[in-house]
């Protein structure tokens, strides 16, 4: 399990393109980037997080979900 938003921040309209590039590279190279700023997952979370260093994956399955939104609050 890995996420790139911690590394690239909220890129607004470019977020989907950046995420797609990382997903394509990960699928082609088999190298999964770590989740930046994740030191220790919550207790009881049984996902296999990539922490600290990139990891070579035996197989890769990608789910890339991107959306941009805008919230306006009336005053």
C-alpha positions in Angstrom: 0.0 0.0 0.0 1.4 3.3 -1.0 0.2 6.9 -1.6 1.9 9.8 -3.3 -0.1 12.8 -2.1 2.3 13.3 0.8 5.2 13.7 -1.6 3.5 15.9 -4.2 0.9 17.8 -2.1 -2.4 18.9 -3.5 -1.6 19.7 -7.1 -5.2 20.7 -7.9 -5.9 20.0 -11.6 -2.6 18.3 -12.1 -3.1 15.8 -9.3 -4.7 13.2 -11.6 -2.0 13.4 -14.2 0.8 13.2 -11.6 -0.8 10.2 -10.0 -1.3 8.5 -13.4 2.4 9.0 -14.2 3.5 7.5 -10.9 1.1 4.6 -11.3 2.3 3.9 -14.9 6.0 4.0 -13.7 5.2 1.7 -10.8 3.5 -0.9 -13.1 6.3 -0.8 -15.7 9.2 -0.9 -13.2 7.7 -2.9 -10.4 9.2 -0.3 -7.9 6.6 1.0 -5.4 7.4 4.4 -3.9 7.0 4.8 -0.1 4.3 6.8 1.5 6.0 10.0 2.6 5.5 11.0 6.3 4.1 7.6 7.3 6.1 6.3 10.2 3.8 3.8 11.8 0.4 2.7 10.6 -2.5 2.6 13.0 -2.6 -0.4 15.2 -4.8 -3.1 13.7 -4.3 -2.0 10.1 -3.3 -5.1 8.3 -2.3 -3.5 5.0 1.3 -4.0 3.8 2.4 -0.3 3.8 5.6 0.8 1.9 7.4 2.9 4.5 10.8 4.7 4.3 12.3 3.2 1.1 10.9 2.1 -2.3 10.2 -1.6 -2.6 10.4 -4.0 -5.4 6.9 -5.5 -5.9 6.2 -9.1 -6.9 3.0 -7.9 -8.6 1.3 -4.6 -8.9 -2.3 -3.7 -8.9 -3.1 -0.1 -9.2 -6.1 1.9 -8.1 -5.8 5.6 -9.1 -8.7 7.7 -7.8 -8.4 11.5 -8.4 -10.8 14.3 -8.1 -10.6 18.0 -7.5 -13.3 19.8 -5.6 -14.1 23.2 -4.4 -15.9 24.0 -1.2 -17.4 27.4 -0.6 -18.8 28.6 2.7 -21.2 31.4 3.0 -20.5 34.0 5.6 
